[in-house]
Amino acid sequence: MSADPEVAQTFAAAAGAADLADWLTKADQWVTGMYAPGHVPSPAEQALRLAWEFLVRRVSASLQRAREPGRLPASGGVLAFVDGLNLCLVVDYRFVLETPSLRVIEAIKAPRTVFDVVDTLLHRPHETRTELKRMLQSSHRLVWHRDVLIHVDRREEPNVFGPSIDTLHLDELIAARFAHLKVDEQPRRVLELGTGSGLLSASILRNMPGVDRVVGVEIEAASAFCTHRNWRANTEDLPGVLDRKASLVIGPYRPDVLAGSFDLVICNPPYIPDDPAAAEIDRQQARTVAVAGLELLDATLRASSKLVSPGGKLLLVVSSVSPPAYVSAPEGFTADWVWGAEGMPVLFEVEEVFARPAWLKRLVDAGGLTLAGDYYEHRLHAVWMTRTEAA
Ligand SMILES: C[S@@+](CC[C@H](N)C(=O)[O-])C[C@H]1O[C@@H](n2cnc3c(N)ncnc32)[C@H](O)[C@@H]1O
């Protein structure tokens, strides 16, 4: 895959497709054609065949690792994000004995949310719509990004958050900053506060070999179990990584539960201010704790100089629905807002808020949520805070 439009167009033309997204939906048959007797593939065709086979190998291996802990169904759908976050491939998989066969049924360009299928549902042939609807109805959510597969079983884990588009943006930001560094230049000690389904910490365990300690803290027990299952599946082929490097604390983050400081602290906190009318009821509901209330954000900022080593970094995300200017760099930190004052527009799809019209109205009236056509949109604001003060 290439983010360069000209290169992408050249390859698509070589494959006889309108663009690479179009080619990907036919790639399995196209590759079979490459092996037809007498066909001599051009260099561009060979490069495309290799790219396709590489992708299939990676996604298949992730599925095989996830099958091991026993919950993954023998067939289903995976949302595979490739080319940064420029393409979401809706992949149908079917295990035949140990091996999954894969087929891309849809390629969604520039997805604004993890399952951005509404336009697709309207404009695709009925066979594609049927397959997408089947996936939407499945209780298994499978998201693949940067060689990590996250599996959430919604029947058993209804309150587990994400992975959401916020999660994937953070994973991209972490990769852009650290993944290309030499092993000895990568952060050594990493903390994730509020692990949810575990994508960010799993990605660090899998993709950043220089990291030698990953600690996660998660308040909700089912989310912590989900995190651990996903950590295990995604490190299954990396002997000793889970046992040697990873630990998970189940419970609310409190400064006294963690010893020492970290070179990198990541937190995608609940960032929606509570609905004051329902705050008491919400406190009882795990799913709302995953998205609303600013306690984890406050606690992280308050403890930042204890949590982050000198020269270390804190990566946080908030949103236009958070109170304006709620987050500023604590003393001894500089702040680098990744997407500037405008932020990154994404769809807002928080069912808990939609279920409370008064809460929704309050967020819209405060200006943080806007109606874009039929959808609500908000803006993500990610910030790297770097601790500058001497030890
Ligand atoms: C917005 S979700 C993000 C999950 C995950 N990091 C991701 O990016 O997909 C926030 C997570 O923080 C957890 N959480 C909320 N308050 C917490 C607290 N005080 N201590 C630890 N975890 C907390 C929630 O249960 C939820 O899993």
The ligand as a Gaussian input file, in Angstrom:
#p B3LYP/6-31G(d) Opt

LIG

0 1
 C      -12.025000       5.729000      26.614000
 S      -11.626000       4.143000      27.225000
 C      -10.065000       3.851000      26.415000
 C       -9.668000       2.406000      26.364000
 C       -8.374000       2.095000      25.580000
 N       -7.228000       2.727000      26.177000
 C       -8.507000       2.533000      24.154000
 O       -7.861000       3.526000      23.787000
 O       -9.248000       1.885000      23.386000
 C      -11.178000       4.510000      28.875000
 C      -10.854000       3.287000      29.721000
 O      -10.463000       3.737000      31.031000
 C      -11.059000       2.917000      32.018000
 N      -11.135000       3.748000      33.254000
 C      -12.022000       4.745000      33.540000
 N      -11.738000       5.291000      34.725000
 C      -10.634000       4.639000      35.211000
 C       -9.839000       4.752000      36.395000
 N      -10.136000       5.648000      37.320000
 N       -8.792000       3.931000      36.566000
 C       -8.490000       2.989000      35.617000
 N       -9.194000       2.831000      34.474000
 C      -10.248000       3.648000      34.262000
 C      -12.414000       2.552000      31.428000
 O      -12.964000       1.388000      32.010000
 C      -12.044000       2.364000      29.953000
 O      -11.661000       1.035000      29.693000

